[in-house]
Amino acid sequence: MEFYLERILDADPSTVDPTCSYLPWRPIDLSSGGKMTFAICLDDGFVRPLPPVRRALKIVKKLIEDAGHEVIEWQPKHLLKELTFLALKLYQADGVETIQKAIKSSGEPLLPQLEPYDLFNLKPITVSELYQLQETKTKLLKQFLDEWMATKNLTKNGKVIDAFILPIAPYPAPAHDKSGWTGYTNAFNVLDWPAGVLPVAFADKNVDFVEKDYEPRNVFDKQIYDNYDPVKSDGCPVSVQVVAKRFEEEKIGALLKIFSELI
């Protein structure tokens, strides 16, 4: 991954693509053994991760702490949900005309996991409304950055976290047509912050039981809960993601090396 990214940047894509900036590769070595601080999100407060995902997060938390680093539990308020719903509004700004064309050209029915989004009953928004969404986006980006920088008030060393650890999805690798809420990744697409995915564990029918007394919070949460089958999920991989601030791809690569060795 590092080889690929370094080669791309060395070629200076800004000379052929006007949307690119000149950003040379900056090697980062985090193997010196210094103590780092991480924030981990066990639940975004909107769609609760399923048992195998929560177990994987706890595995990562313990391994990092055992290696001498600090891990704080952190949920950036409601921002993951708000950024995700903003992304959906931007995707749907044309009344989902582009998405509808793609679906109709396939000749296939709508994927079951897309049904809660009501894609065929939306109207295009006005240019003014689009401007307002862009303004909202800027405000949410600032709010998230402020929340991130404020983690220095939560860490023992008084420093801002080095990275954020959270699920890539609230479920393990899903059965066909059984995926759902994408809020744990969509938020960072809007932020334009880099994330690296790390395989951690496998779903285990003997420990990752259905929580029969759980009351889903909303239609998205219910969809995930209803689709979960510990037997069918048995052996499916569970991964987490590591997120850093914008243009910190090199840090993500260095962190994935360290976490891979720990796990």
N, C-alpha and C positions, 0 to 999 in steps of 0.2 A: 504494500500500500504506500509506504514512504517512497519507494523507488519510483512508483508511478507518479505520485504527486510532485516529487522533486523534478522529474523529467519535464512534466507539463509546465511548471513554473520557470524552469531554466530556458524553455523555448520562448518565454515572454509572450503569452497570448494577447497582451495589450497591443501588440504590433499588428494584429489581424482582426481583433474583436474589440469594437469601441465600448462594449459594456464591461470589459475587464480592466483591472488596475494592475500596475506593475508591482508585484509582491514577491520578492525573492524568498526562497526556502530558508528557514531559520532553524538549524539543528538544535534540538533540545535534549539534554541528558538529565533524566530524573533518577538515575540509578545510584547516585552518591549516598543515598540513605537518609537524606534529610526528612524531617517530619512534615507531612502534608495534612491538609484538612479538607474533608469532603462533606457534602450534604447529600442525604439520601431521602428520596420520597417513597414512602411505603404505600401511599394512597393519595390521589389527587383530590379526594373529597367529593368527586362526582361519579366516577365509575371505579368501583373497588376491584383491585387485582384479585384474580382467583388464587386458591391455595398454593399451587405450584410456583406461581410468580412471587407471591409474598415470601415463600420459603427460599427462593433463589436470592431475593434481596437481602434476607437475613444472613444467608451464607456469605454473601459478598461483604456485608457490614462486619461480620465477625472476623473474616480473614484479613480485612484491611486494618481493623483495630489490633488484631494479634500481631500484625507487622509493625505496630508502633505508631500508626497514624490515627488522627482523630476523625470521627464520623458523627455528624449531628443529624438528627431527623429534622427535615425541613419541607414545608409545603408553601410555595410562593402564593399564599392566599388563594384567590379564585382565578389567577391569571392563566393557568394552563387551559382551563375550560373556556375562558373568554377569548383567548388567542385562537383556540380551535373553532369556536363558533364564528369568529371573524373570518377565519380562513374559508369556512363553508359559505359565508355570505359573498366573499370575493369569487369563489369558484362558481357561484350561482348567479353572478351579477347580470349575465345575459339571459336570465330566465332559463338557464341550463340548456340553451339551444345547442351549444357545442357538444355537451354530454349526450343529449337526446339523439343527435345525429349519429354519434358513434354507436350508441345502443341499437338504434334502428337499422344501421347499416350491417350490424352483425347478424340480424335476424333472430337474436336470442332474447329471452325474457330478462327482465331486470334481476340483478343478483339479489337474493333474499336479504343480505346484510345491508342493502341500500334502501330497503323499504321504509325505515323510520325517517328518512330524509325527505320524503314526499317530493321527489324530483320532477314529477310531471304536472304539478299544480302551482308552479312558480312563475311570476311575471318579471320581465326585465326591470332593473332599477334605472333611475334617471342618472344623468351625468352628475348632477348636484349630489345625489345620494352616494354615488361612487366616491366623490371628493370627500364626503363626510366619513365614509368607511376608511379612506386613506388617513384622514385626520385621527380617527380612532386608533388606527394601527400605530401611528407615531406615538400617541399617548400611552398605549399599552407597552410598546417597546421601552419607553422611558420608565414606566412603572416597574417592569420586570428587572431592568438594570438596577434601579434603586433598591429593590428587594434583594437582589443578588449582592450588591455592595454592602447592604445592611447586615449581612451574615457575620460581619466582623464583630457585631454585638452579641453573637451567639457562640462564637468559638472561644476556646480556652486561651489561645494565643493572641486573640484580638485581631486576627488577620481575616481577610476575605477568603472564602472557600476557593480551593484550587479547581474543583470540578463538581458537577452535579450528577448523581447516580439515580436512575429511575427505570421503571419498566419501559420496554419498547411497545408493549401492548399489555392489557390487563389479563391476557390469556396466553397459554403456551401455544406452540405452533398449532393452528386450528385445523379442524376437518374442512373439507371442501365446502365452500359457501357458508362457513360458520365464523368468519372473521367479523369484526364489528368496530367498536369505538377506537378512533385513531388519535385521541387527544394527547397521548403521551409523546407522540412524534410530531403531529401537525403543528403544535405550538412552536417548535424549534424551526420548522420550515418558515413560519411567519417571522420569527426573530432573525433568521438567517445565521444561526449559531451552529457550529459543527458538532456532530455527535458520532461516536464510534460504538459499534455493537459488539458485545462480548458474550459468547455462550458460557453458561454457568452450570446448568443442571438439566435433569430430565424429569418430566412429570412421572409421578409414582402413585399408582392406584392404591398402594398399601398405606400411604400417609396423606395424600392430597384428597381428602374426602369432600363430598358435597356438604355445604353447611345448610342443613335442612331448615334451620330456624332463621335464616337470613332474609331480610325484607329489602328487595331492590329499591334503590333510591329514585329511579327514573326509568324511562323506556329503554335507554341505552344500556343501563346497568342490568335491567331485567333480561335484555337480549343476551348479554354475555353469560349471565347466571343460568338462563334456561338452556343455552347451548352446551354447557359444560358437562362432560361425561368422563369421570375419572378412568374408566376402563378403556374407552376409546382414545383418551389422551395419554394413556400409559406409554412411557418411553419417548414421548414427543419432546423436542428440545425447548429449553427455556433460556432466554437471553435477557440481558439488561443493557442499557445504554449509558455511556459516559458523555457528558455535555460540557463544553467550555465556551468561553465568550467568542464573539465574532473574530474571525481570522486567526484562531488559535488551533488550527488543524495539526500543527507540529506537536503541540502539547497533548492532543488526543492520541496521536500515534505513540508518544512516549508513555502515556498512562496505560494504554492497552498492553504494551509490553510488560509493564510492572504487574498489572492485574492478571495477565495470562499466566505469569510465573506463580503468583499467589494461588490461583485457582487450580 
